[in-house]
């Protein structure tokens, strides 16, 4: 089925093979003897243990060409899963902190989005994410650095270590982003409590909640999310890898859909968590017993929740209907 992916960190699509290739090209020494040694290190106990390795891997990205190649590799892989539209997170602070220019990051990624449209027919947009373990002052500085490149990104998000870094910490910078007409999304309710989702909605005015699986512990919040049709960008294999749901059979994606929420399925950091979008769908369906109606909901929700133009959404919904009609017959 055609679908959109709305929760993908482009640095998290950096496969071990490409990490080694870029490290060789850029003269960077890695603390791993082989691609297999690096892949064997992908044993995470929580979000922070993953992030430590994630930031280390991103260190091989140095040039505009590096960023372009990484994004093109993801978009080609997504197109194989019949992802027709992707809204891609990127973390500029991960790169500018080590001396890579903002324009190197953004222009490389933007070029990949343009080339992927021509090569694979997949549309893609960029969302700049602030690192929540850093200060709001640093987020403001990052925003100012990025504004000359404003044409290349459609929104801002909030990611990195959730616990101890509530959305309210970034209230002023998100107010500034709204003034600039940027779309607002935020990670909340992955490891953090439902209170973080309330803050993302009320203080940041997030249009979409990334993850949001902890919402099930707050009945009033579930009712609000359903009534206001606030989308959740859920990432099943990520949740399993990071021990949010150690057993995929425990995952609450089915409960979120059955509760009337606009939940979507996504891959988050597919190189690290063991699967791209179709892998996430196949495994969570096998584990939870979801059915055809849930598949339809996830695909339809992905288009509804996207920031794509209405005409594109309508076209993709027509394609989705054709697929389901064909298989029904």
Order of alpha helices (4+ residues) and beta strands (2+ residues): beta-alpha-alpha-alpha-alpha-beta-alpha-alpha-beta-alpha-beta-alpha-beta-alpha-beta-alpha-beta-alpha-alpha-beta-alpha-alpha-alpha-alpha
